[in-house]
């Protein structure tokens, strides 16, 4: 079961979604704009990794307890999922 707002912490990392041509034609994003998210800057990546390490230690969590926004509550295609694996590798 995925976490919900009452039992989780959301970490917001600012980035820009750049639209490409067309709309999604199937799946949970059908009808939404196609596009790509900015990559994390090195400072953003280091900050998220540091924060996740602290939270993991404080609350006895492991990597299976960390999700991207897209896995929990899809809002814009790929939100958070473009960098989650890079972060998990460093935890």
N, CA, C and O atoms as a DFTB+ gen file, in Angstrom:
364 C
 N C O
     1  1       0.842      -1.186       0.000
     2  2       0.000       0.000       0.000
     3  2       0.888       1.251       0.000
     4  3       1.880       1.324       0.726
     5  1       0.519       2.210      -0.812
     6  2       1.267       3.457      -0.885
     7  2       0.898       4.377       0.278
     8  3      -0.204       4.296       0.821
     9  1       1.820       5.238       0.646
    10  2       1.533       6.204       1.718
    11  2       0.509       7.251       1.277
    12  3       0.264       7.450       0.087
    13  1      -0.069       7.899       2.255
    14  2      -0.985       9.010       2.005
    15  2      -0.473      10.225       2.774
    16  3       0.479      10.110       3.546
    17  1      -1.087      11.370       2.575
    18  2      -0.597      12.601       3.202
    19  2      -0.454      12.495       4.713
    20  3       0.473      13.072       5.282
    21  1      -1.347      11.772       5.374
    22  2      -1.320      11.718       6.835
    23  2      -0.188      10.866       7.392
    24  3       0.103      10.951       8.585
    25  1       0.464      10.044       6.563
    26  2       1.541       9.201       7.073
    27  2       2.816       9.294       6.219
    28  3       3.598       8.346       6.144
    29  1       3.005      10.442       5.586
    30  2       4.170      10.580       4.720
    31  2       4.692      12.012       4.724
    32  3       4.060      12.928       5.251
    33  1       5.859      12.172       4.121
    34  2       6.473      13.486       3.948
    35  2       6.745      13.663       2.462
    36  3       7.329      12.785       1.828
    37  1       6.335      14.772       1.913
    38  2       6.620      15.073       0.513
    39  2       7.806      16.018       0.420
    40  3       7.886      16.997       1.162
    41  1       8.725      15.724      -0.488
    42  2       9.885      16.587      -0.713
    43  2       9.724      17.216      -2.092
    44  3       9.750      16.522      -3.108
    45  1       9.560      18.507      -2.117
    46  2       9.373      19.234      -3.378
    47  2      10.721      19.663      -3.941
    48  3      11.516      20.298      -3.247
    49  1      10.972      19.322      -5.178
    50  2      12.180      19.760      -5.867
    51  2      11.725      20.524      -7.106
    52  3      11.094      19.956      -7.997
    53  1      12.046      21.805      -7.157
    54  2      11.566      22.651      -8.245
    55  2      12.276      22.327      -9.555
    56  3      13.497      22.176      -9.599
    57  1      11.501      22.226     -10.595
    58  2      12.018      22.006     -11.933
    59  2      10.960      22.409     -12.938
    60  3       9.803      22.633     -12.581
    61  1      11.354      22.499     -14.172
    62  2      10.449      22.967     -15.219
    63  2      10.046      21.806     -16.123
    64  3      10.877      20.973     -16.486
    65  1       8.774      21.757     -16.480
    66  2       8.247      20.788     -17.433
    67  2       8.186      21.476     -18.792
    68  3       7.473      22.466     -18.958
    69  1       8.924      20.958     -19.751
    70  2       8.945      21.538     -21.084
    71  2       8.095      20.689     -22.014
    72  3       8.371      19.506     -22.217
    73  1       7.066      21.295     -22.572
    74  2       6.170      20.580     -23.482
    75  2       6.879      20.256     -24.793
    76  3       7.650      21.057     -25.323
    77  1       6.599      19.077     -25.288
    78  2       7.032      18.713     -26.625
    79  2       5.767      18.629     -27.471
    80  3       4.693      19.006     -27.003
    81  1       5.867      18.160     -28.669
    82  2       4.681      18.161     -29.533
    83  2       3.701      17.058     -29.162
    84  3       4.100      15.950     -28.803
    85  1       2.445      17.368     -29.250
    86  2       1.398      16.371     -29.105
    87  2       0.928      16.120     -27.688
    88  3       1.384      16.735     -26.723
    89  1      -0.009      15.184     -27.610
    90  2      -0.616      14.787     -26.344
    91  2      -0.425      13.286     -26.169
    92  3      -0.219      12.554     -27.137
    93  1      -0.498      12.841     -24.913
    94  2      -0.448      11.407     -24.633
    95  2      -1.714      10.767     -25.197
    96  3      -2.805      11.327     -25.087
    97  1      -1.562       9.610     -25.790
    98  2      -2.709       8.968     -26.444
    99  2      -3.279       7.792     -25.663
   100  3      -4.328       7.262     -26.028
   101  1      -2.601       7.373     -24.590
   102  2      -3.132       6.261     -23.803
   103  2      -2.602       6.324     -22.382
   104  3      -1.768       7.168     -22.055
   105  1      -3.092       5.426     -21.542
   106  2      -2.623       5.331     -20.166
   107  2      -3.196       6.395     -19.255
   108  3      -4.126       7.116     -19.620
   109  1      -2.618       6.483     -18.043
   110  2      -3.167       7.389     -17.028
   111  2      -2.997       8.863     -17.384
   112  3      -3.609       9.719     -16.746
   113  1      -2.187       9.175     -18.379
   114  2      -1.970      10.571     -18.784
   115  2      -2.629      10.910     -20.115
   116  3      -2.315      11.937     -20.716
   117  1      -3.520      10.074     -20.572
   118  2      -4.174      10.308     -21.864
   119  2      -4.745      11.729     -21.922
   120  3      -5.453      12.174     -21.018
   121  1      -4.417      12.416     -23.002
   122  2      -4.905      13.777     -23.200
   123  2      -3.989      14.863     -22.663
   124  3      -4.173      16.037     -22.986
   125  1      -2.992      14.491     -21.839
   126  2      -2.062      15.489     -21.293
   127  2      -0.936      15.769     -22.286
   128  3      -0.640      14.953     -23.159
   129  1      -0.322      16.925     -22.135
   130  2       0.798      17.303     -22.993
   131  2       1.972      16.347     -22.817
   132  3       2.255      15.897     -21.707
   133  1       2.644      16.045     -23.905
   134  2       3.908      15.306     -23.828
   135  2       4.992      16.303     -23.468
   136  3       4.897      17.484     -23.803
   137  1       6.022      15.828     -22.786
   138  2       7.109      16.726     -22.421
   139  2       8.150      16.053     -21.566
   140  3       8.085      14.852     -21.306
   141  1       9.119      16.848     -21.130
   142  2      10.204      16.351     -20.289
   143  2      10.437      17.312     -19.121
   144  3      10.189      18.513     -19.226
   145  1      10.921      16.755     -18.005
   146  2      11.268      17.551     -16.826
   147  2      12.743      17.901     -16.860
   148  3      13.555      17.145     -17.396
   149  1      13.093      19.050     -16.288
   150  2      14.491      19.399     -16.098
   151  2      15.166      18.317     -15.264
   152  3      14.530      17.702     -14.409
   153  1      16.455      18.085     -15.512
   154  2      17.237      17.206     -14.653
   155  2      17.537      17.950     -13.361
   156  3      17.577      19.181     -13.344
   157  1      17.745      17.214     -12.287
   158  2      18.142      17.840     -11.035
   159  2      19.518      18.477     -11.187
   160  3      20.393      17.938     -11.865
   161  1      19.696      19.616     -10.555
   162  2      21.038      20.174     -10.473
   163  2      21.818      19.336      -9.455
   164  3      21.208      18.610      -8.669
   165  1      23.131      19.421      -9.452
   166  2      23.936      18.684      -8.471
   167  2      23.581      19.102      -7.044
   168  3      23.529      18.264      -6.144
   169  1      23.335      20.406      -6.836
   170  2      22.958      20.888      -5.493
   171  2      21.618      20.294      -5.062
   172  3      21.468      19.890      -3.910
   173  1      20.643      20.236      -5.972
   174  2      19.345      19.648      -5.639
   175  2      19.501      18.167      -5.294
   176  3      18.953      17.681      -4.304
   177  1      20.260      17.463      -6.133
   178  2      20.454      16.030      -5.912
   179  2      21.110      15.771      -4.555
   180  3      20.653      14.910      -3.803
   181  1      22.170      16.504      -4.237
   182  2      22.850      16.325      -2.963
   183  2      21.933      16.638      -1.787
   184  3      21.958      15.936      -0.776
   185  1      21.128      17.683      -1.914
   186  2      20.219      18.068      -0.832
   187  2      19.150      16.997      -0.595
   188  3      18.849      16.665       0.551
   189  1      18.582      16.462      -1.667
   190  2      17.551      15.420      -1.524
   191  2      18.160      14.158      -0.920
   192  3      17.550      13.531      -0.054
   193  1      19.343      13.786      -1.362
   194  2      20.008      12.593      -0.822
   195  2      20.290      12.777       0.667
   196  3      20.041      11.872       1.463
   197  1      20.804      13.932       1.043
   198  2      21.099      14.219       2.453
   199  2      19.824      14.141       3.296
   200  3      19.812      13.501       4.347
   201  1      18.769      14.780       2.844
   202  2      17.505      14.769       3.572
   203  2      16.946      13.356       3.692
   204  3      16.473      12.968       4.761
   205  1      16.995      12.588       2.616
   206  2      16.492      11.206       2.654
   207  2      17.298      10.357       3.629
   208  3      16.729       9.522       4.333
   209  1      18.604      10.554       3.682
   210  2      19.440       9.803       4.628
   211  2      19.032      10.107       6.072
   212  3      18.927       9.198       6.895
   213  1      18.807      11.368       6.370
   214  2      18.385      11.763       7.720
   215  2      17.025      11.133       8.050
   216  3      16.849      10.569       9.130
   217  1      16.072      11.230       7.126
   218  2      14.736      10.670       7.369
   219  2      14.776       9.149       7.512
   220  3      14.080       8.581       8.354
   221  1      15.592       8.494       6.688
   222  2      15.722       7.039       6.790
   223  2      16.232       6.638       8.170
   224  3      15.705       5.709       8.780
   225  1      17.241       7.326       8.657
   226  2      17.807       7.007       9.972
   227  2      16.814       7.321      11.092
   228  3      16.592       6.499      11.981
   229  1      16.228       8.498      11.043
   230  2      15.318       8.948      12.100
   231  2      14.091       8.040      12.232
   232  3      13.620       7.792      13.342
   233  1      13.576       7.545      11.102
   234  2      12.323       6.786      11.121
   235  2      12.499       5.313      10.742
   236  3      11.524       4.624      10.445
   237  1      13.739       4.841      10.754
   238  2      14.034       3.425      10.446
   239  2      13.406       2.987       9.127
   240  3      12.717       1.969       9.058
   241  1      13.654       3.767       8.090
   242  2      13.117       3.488       6.760
   243  2      14.187       2.844       5.895
   244  3      15.372       2.874       6.226
   245  1      13.759       2.266       4.791
   246  2      14.720       1.825       3.789
   247  2      14.240       2.297       2.414
   248  3      13.216       2.973       2.312
   249  1      14.964       1.951       1.380
   250  2      14.661       2.500       0.052
   251  2      13.275       2.137      -0.456
   252  3      12.709       2.879      -1.258
   253  1      12.715       1.026      -0.017
   254  2      11.375       0.658      -0.479
   255  2      10.298       1.585       0.084
   256  3       9.147       1.538      -0.351
   257  1      10.667       2.416       1.039
   258  2       9.734       3.390       1.621
   259  2       9.777       4.740       0.920
   260  3       9.095       5.675       1.339
   261  1      10.567       4.854      -0.138
   262  2      10.721       6.120      -0.867
   263  2      10.079       5.984      -2.247
   264  3      10.382       5.056      -2.997
   265  1       9.193       6.921      -2.567
   266  2       8.436       6.887      -3.814
   267  2       8.555       8.218      -4.551
   268  3       8.804       9.254      -3.936
   269  1       8.380       8.184      -5.852
   270  2       8.283       9.432      -6.608
   271  2       6.833       9.908      -6.563
   272  3       5.920       9.122      -6.308
   273  1       6.635      11.181      -6.809
   274  2       5.280      11.754      -6.828
   275  2       4.397      10.993      -7.817
   276  3       3.225      10.727      -7.551
   277  1       4.971      10.659      -8.936
   278  2       4.233       9.976     -10.002
   279  2       3.673       8.626      -9.552
   280  3       2.642       8.184     -10.059
   281  1       4.344       7.969      -8.605
   282  2       3.875       6.680      -8.100
   283  2       2.714       6.835      -7.134
   284  3       1.872       5.942      -7.043
   285  1       2.649       7.931      -6.421
   286  2       1.646       8.122      -5.377
   287  2       0.400       8.820      -5.907
   288  3      -0.709       8.300      -5.782
   289  1       0.579       9.975      -6.486
   290  2      -0.548      10.788      -6.944
   291  2      -0.143      11.482      -8.234
   292  3       0.319      12.623      -8.202
   293  1      -0.310      10.808      -9.375
   294  2       0.092      11.409     -10.648
   295  2      -0.567      12.766     -10.868
   296  3      -1.778      12.920     -10.710
   297  1       0.239      13.725     -11.229
   298  2      -0.254      15.072     -11.514
   299  2       0.173      15.467     -12.915
   300  3      -0.665      15.799     -13.753
   301  1       1.466      15.433     -13.169
   302  2       2.016      15.711     -14.482
   303  2       2.937      14.559     -14.837
   304  3       3.743      14.136     -14.008
   305  1       2.834      14.052     -16.038
   306  2       3.564      12.858     -16.447
   307  2       5.040      12.900     -16.051
   308  3       5.754      13.856     -16.354
   309  1       5.473      11.853     -15.373
   310  2       6.874      11.702     -15.033
   311  2       7.372      12.508     -13.857
   312  3       8.572      12.515     -13.585
   313  1       6.486      13.188     -13.152
   314  2       6.904      14.060     -12.064
   315  2       7.637      13.261     -10.985
   316  3       7.057      12.393     -10.333
   317  1       8.897      13.565     -10.814
   318  2       9.715      12.894      -9.805
   319  2      10.312      11.582     -10.257
   320  3      11.321      11.142      -9.706
   321  1       9.712      10.950     -11.245
   322  2      10.189       9.629     -11.643
   323  2      11.466       9.678     -12.471
   324  3      12.142       8.662     -12.631
   325  1      11.798      10.850     -12.994
   326  2      12.991      10.944     -13.835
   327  2      14.290      10.864     -13.037
   328  3      15.343      10.595     -13.615
   329  1      14.241      11.090     -11.731
   330  2      15.467      11.071     -10.943
   331  2      15.426      10.161      -9.730
   332  3      16.433      10.044      -9.033
   333  1      14.306       9.512      -9.448
   334  2      14.198       8.701      -8.242
   335  2      15.252       7.589      -8.205
   336  3      15.828       7.333      -7.147
   337  1      15.515       6.931      -9.326
   338  2      16.497       5.845      -9.334
   339  2      17.905       6.339      -9.052
   340  3      18.683       5.654      -8.388
   341  1      18.244       7.540      -9.559
   342  2      19.564       8.108      -9.284
   343  2      19.737       8.371      -7.777
   344  3      20.811       8.148      -7.218
   345  1      18.682       8.840      -7.144
   346  2      18.742       9.141      -5.717
   347  2      18.836       7.838      -4.909
   348  3      19.639       7.730      -3.982
   349  1      18.013       6.861      -5.268
   350  2      18.008       5.602      -4.527
   351  2      19.362       4.895      -4.588
   352  3      19.754       4.223      -3.633
   353  1      20.070       5.041      -5.694
   354  2      21.400       4.415      -5.829
   355  2      22.392       4.960      -4.811
   356  3      23.339       4.270      -4.433
   357  1      22.180       6.182      -4.370
   358  2      23.138       6.840      -3.481
   359  2      22.750       6.761      -2.007
   360  3      23.452       7.295      -1.148
   361  1      21.645       6.102      -1.717
   362  2      21.193       6.036      -0.319
   363  2      21.686       4.792       0.380
   364  3      21.394       4.588       1.558
